[in-house]
Every structure is written in C-alpha cells, then in structure tokens.
Amino acid sequence: MSSYANTLSQHRRLTILRFLAGSPEYTSNASILVEVCDSFGVTSTRDQVAGDIAWLSEQGMVTYEENEGFMVVTTTARGIEISEGKARHDGVKRPRPGV
C-alpha cells in the first residue's frame, strides 16, 4: 500500500470510529459511514469502508453484522478510546488535541 493510501486509510478509520462514538448506541451502517467519510473529505468507496470496518473488527475496535449485503457496525470500548486519543494504534490516525 502506498504512503498516501495508508494515510488515507488511517484517516478513514479515525473518521469511522469518531462518528460511531457519537452515534446513538454507538452504531451505524456502512452506507452512512461512506457518506460520513465523504463529507469529512476522506472520499471513500463502499469497498474501502467495508475493508476498514473488517480491519477495525480484527483489531477489536468495532463489531459488525452483515445481513443480505447490509452491514451494521458498532464500536467497542477500545474503539472509543482510540477515537478520543486516550489509546493509540499505528493503523488509526491519532486525533488532534481538543477535537
């Protein structure tokens, strides 16, 4: 993966975690997450978001369920800690202080 693609993935993962942390029941679906990423300037395809959701799940930061192509994603306590900058992971962009 190129340096730019890696940086974009790190930003996309942080965007997903931060949105989930502020969502009711810490849950959303992949279609909404694509739109959220786009609205924050992290232009993403559904496949890219789905890939990052799977990666975040492997790291213990989210859980997800798929039903007939519909993916529902929920953040974990670890995901919230990462999104708030209380914990770090090399694959997720660290948020700026005070954000």
C-alpha positions in Angstrom: 0.0 0.0 0.0 1.4 3.4 -0.9 2.1 6.0 1.7 -0.8 8.1 0.5 -3.2 5.1 0.5 -2.0 4.2 4.0 -2.5 7.7 5.3 -6.0 7.8 3.8 -6.9 4.5 5.5 -5.7 5.8 8.8 -7.9 8.9 8.4 -10.9 6.9 7.2 -10.6 4.6 10.3 -10.5 7.5 12.7 -13.4 9.1 10.9 -15.4 5.9 11.3 -14.5 5.5 15.0 -15.3 9.1 15.8 -18.7 9.0 14.1 -19.6 5.8 15.8 -18.5 7.2 19.2 -21.0 10.0 18.8 -23.8 7.9 17.3 -26.8 6.6 19.3 -26.0 3.2 20.7 -22.5 3.6 19.1 -23.9 2.1 15.9 -24.4 2.9 12.3 -24.4 1.2 8.9 -21.7 1.1 6.2 -23.7 3.1 3.7 -24.0 6.0 6.2 -20.3 5.7 7.0 -19.4 6.1 3.3 -21.3 9.4 3.3 -19.7 10.5 6.6 -16.2 9.8 5.2 -17.0 11.7 2.0 -18.4 14.7 4.0 -15.2 14.9 6.0 -13.1 15.0 2.9 -12.0 11.3 3.1 -13.5 10.3 -0.2 -14.2 6.5 0.0 -15.8 3.7 -1.8 -18.1 1.2 -0.1 -15.4 -1.4 -0.6 -12.8 0.7 1.1 -15.1 1.4 4.1 -16.1 -2.3 4.3 -12.4 -3.2 4.2 -11.6 -0.8 7.0 -14.5 -2.0 9.1 -13.2 -5.6 8.8 -9.7 -4.3 9.7 -11.1 -2.4 12.7 -13.0 -5.5 13.8 -9.8 -7.6 13.6 -8.2 -5.1 15.9 -11.1 -5.2 18.4 -12.2 -1.6 17.8 -15.7 -2.4 16.3 -18.0 -5.3 15.8 -20.3 -5.8 12.8 -23.1 -7.9 11.4 -23.9 -8.5 7.8 -27.4 -9.3 6.6 -28.0 -9.6 2.8 -25.3 -7.1 2.0 -26.3 -4.7 4.7 -23.5 -4.1 7.3 -24.3 -2.7 10.8 -21.3 -1.6 12.7 -20.9 -0.9 16.5 -17.8 0.5 18.2 -16.3 -1.1 21.2 -14.8 0.5 24.3 -11.4 0.1 22.7 -12.6 1.9 19.6 -13.9 4.8 21.7 -10.6 5.1 23.5 -8.8 5.2 20.2 -11.2 7.8 18.7 -10.7 10.1 21.8 -6.9 9.8 21.7 -6.8 8.0 25.1 -5.2 5.0 23.4 -3.1 4.6 20.2 -2.9 2.2 17.3 -0.5 2.6 14.4 -3.3 1.9 11.9 -5.5 4.7 13.0 -4.7 8.4 12.8 -4.4 10.0 16.2 -6.9 12.8 16.7 -5.6 16.3 17.3 -5.8 17.6 20.9 -9.1 19.2 21.9 -11.0 17.9 18.9 
